[in-house]
Amino acid sequence: MANTIQIRDFIDYQQLFYHMQYKRSLGGYVLEITQDNVSKQAILLIIKILLASRSLTKQELTTTINGLLNLTTPSDQQEIRPIIRNEQFYYVPVHHGQPLLRTIWAFSQFITKKQAVDIDYQRQHGECKHYTILPEAVIFSEYYFYIISYSPEGNGDRFFRADRIRNFHQAPVKITQSYADRFEDGELRQHIQYMQPGKKITLQFEYWGIVEAALDRFPNAIIKARYPEKDSVLIEAEAYDAEAKMWLLSQGNLVKVISPISFKKIIVREINTTLIKYNASN
């Protein structure tokens, strides 16, 4: 019995995916693998990510957290709840206030079945517009869920924020795409972070900030050169110009765009416009 207790203590201490189970028919204990189960550590991380995303309404968040906790044992729940209690209590969702679980699930089904959808979409300034689209992927980025869709009207892929879709139903028409035009959401993740597609460019910039932050922002980025005397690096990445501009401008004097020259001119123009506003008399 002492050896059994020691083994169990060791498994618990090392947080291994094993469980000691007594089998009467065998007259002893069997070591069972439980790695197919979701561990309490994974549940905690998923809940932490949900809390940080701020993407769900408070009611949806509570329902989701309770569902995740129900995947663990009561003792594991007692360990996790105190860790998340304060953050859950002070949770503030993003301002749109729209429930999203039903919408995200519905559009995921449309994607799987390759069904066209009619939507009423509320645009940035409040006006609504009707679209017939072919949903291709659901992407989460910067607090919001996006439905990436092929739109014949727009002759290409469009980005629709899920919380701005007011009404939707399966369209009576069928929209088809060629194999060459199929959407690759995994590839999109390599080039875009702010859901502002624009034009894809090969970007080079000198950077004086935390290098890992720049490499994480552009997953396909590589360091082309290091300048120890200036404490900077030259980074190259493929990105969409609109979203790259947003991040580069947020870095202030920690970044200098090198190429392409046309894109560098856009950045300089944006900086000069900002300076004019600051220098203007009130």
N, C-alpha and C positions, 0 to 999 in steps of 0.2 A: 504493500500500500504506500509506503514511504517513497519508493521509486516512482510510483504513478503520480504522486503529488509533485515530486521534483520535476518530472517531465512536463506536467501541466503548467507549473510555475515558469519553467523555461520557455514553453511555447507562448505564454502570455507576455513574458518579459521581452522576448524577441519579436513579438507581434507577427508570428508566423501563421500561415493559412492552414493550420492543422487543428484537429479536434480529437481528443481521446474519448472513445465510445466503448462501453462495456458490452460484450456480446455473450449472452448466457450460453448460446449454442456452442460457442468456441471455448467457453470457460476462461475468458480473459479479455483484455482490452485490444481494440483495433484503432490504429491511427488513420483517421479519415481526412482527406484533402478537402478544404472548403474554399479554395481560391476562386471558384466560380461565383461565390457570393460577393456582394459589394461590402468592402470593409468599412468599419466605422471611420477610419482615416479618410477614405475616399468620400464618404457621405459628408463629412465635415468640410472637406475642400469644395465639394459641389455647392453646399449651402453658402459657404463664404463667397464663392464666385457669384451666386445668385444675388446675395445681398449687395455686393459691390456693383453689380450691373444696373441696379435700380430700374430694371426694365418691366417688372410686373407690378400690378396694383397690389396694395397691401393684402387684400383678400386672397388674390391668386398666389402671392408669396407664401402666406400662412398655410394655404391648402397644399402647396407644393412641398414645403418644408415638412409638414406632418406626414405626407406620403413618403418622402425620402426616409424620415426617421422610422417609419413603420417597416422599412426593409431591414432594420437592425434589431437586436435584442433589447428588451427593456433596460437591462443594465447599461448597454451602450448608449441608449437614449438619455439615461440619467447622466452620463458623462458629457454628452454633446450639448444638451440644452443649456447648461450654465455658461458654456463657452460662447454661444450665439445669442443669449438672452438680451444683453444690452444692445447689441447691434441690431437685433430684430425689433426691439422696442423703439429705437430711434430711426428706424428705416423710413426714408423719404423717397417715394417713387418719382420718376420724371413727370413733368407737368401735364402730359396729354390725358392721363387718367383713363385710358381705354383698356378694357380687358383684352388679352391677346391670345390666351391658350386656345380658344375655339378657332380663331382666325388662322393662327399658325398651323394648327392641325389640318384645317380644311384645305389650305393652300398646299400643304405637303401632300395631301391626297390628290389634288389636281395635278401636281407635278408628277407623281407616280403614274397616274393614269393618262398623262399627256392631254389633259382637257383644257380647252380654252375657257376663259372666264370673263364675264362682264362685270366691271367694277365702277362704282361712283367714288371718285378720289378727291379729297379736299386738299387743294394746293396750299402753298405757303401763306398766302394772304387771305385765305378763307373761302375763295370761290371753289365750286365743285365742277369736276369735268368727268365725262363718261369715257371709259376706255374698254376696248376688247383686247385681251392680252393672252399670251401663252406663258403661264408661270414656269420658271426654269429652276429656281433655287431660292431657299430661304437663308439669309445671311444676317448674323448679328454683328453690329459694330457701333461703338461709341454710344451706348445707351439705347439704341433702337434696333428693331428687327426690320429688315428690308426684304421685299419680294422682288427678286430679279426676274424680269419677264421680257419676252420677245413681243414687240409691238409692231404690227404691220404699218400702223399709222406713222410710227417714228422711224421705220426702216432700220430697226436694230434693237439692242437690249436697252431697257429702261429700268430705273430704280424707283420702286414705290415703297414708302414707309408704311409698314403694316398698320400702325395706329391711325393713319390718315385714310384708310379704306373704310368708307362709311357703309356701303352695301356691296354685296357680291353674290353671283350665282353662276352656274355653269352656262356658258354661251351656246346658242343653237348652231353655231358655225364651228368648223374645224380649221385650226391653224397648223400648218406643217412647216418644217424647216429642213434644209438640206443637212447632210452629215457634217459638212464643212462649217456650217453656221451654228452647230450645237454649242451650248454654253458649258464652260468648265469652271465650276465654282471653286475648285481647289486651286486652279491657276490664278483666278481672280485674287485669292488671298495673298498671292505672292506679290501683287502689284498695287493693291489698293487698301487703304485703311479707313478713310473718311467717307466712303461711299459717294465720292465726287469724281466720276470716271474721267471725263475729259479725253485728252489725247495721250497715248502712251509714248514715253520718251526714254532715252538712255541718259541718265542724269549723273553729273559729276559735281561734287561740292567738297570744299575743304571744311573740316569740322574741328572745333576746339572744345567741344563739350564731352560728355560721357559717351565714349564710342559705342558701348553696348546699347545705349538708348537709340542711337541712329540705326544700328544694325537690326535691332528688334523692330523699329518702325518700318523698315524696308527689308522684308525677309530674304530677298535675293541679293542684298547688297554685299559688296566685297570691298576690302581695303586695297586700293591700288598703290598707295605710297604712304610712307610715314615721314614726318618732318620733326624729329626730336628737338631741333633748335628752335622751332616755333611752337612745340607742344601741340601739334595738330596732325590730322591724317587726311588723305584724299580718299573719298568714298565714291564708288560707282554703283548705281542701282537702276533697275528698270521700274518706272512708276508712271502713273497718270499725272499729267501736269497740274490739274486743278487741285488734287489732294496733296501733291508734293508741295505746291505753293503754300497751302495752309500750314503745313508743318514747318517748312523752312522759315517762314515769316515769324512763327512762334518762337524760334530759337534766337532771335535778336542778333547780337554781335558774335555769337558762337559759330556762325556759319557764313560761308561765302560761296555762292554758286559759280562754278567754272564753265560748265557747258550743259546743254547747247547754248550758244550765244543768244539766240532768239528768246529762250526762256530766261536767261540771265537779265536781258533787257526788261522783261516783264516784272521780274523781282525788283529791279532797280526803280522802275516806274512806280511800283506799289509803295516802296520805301519813301520815295520823294513825295508822293501824294500824302502819305501819313505825316511827313515832316511839315508840309504846307498846312495841314489841319492844326498841328500843334503850334505852329508859328503864327497862325491867324489870330488877330485880336478878337476878344470876346465882345 
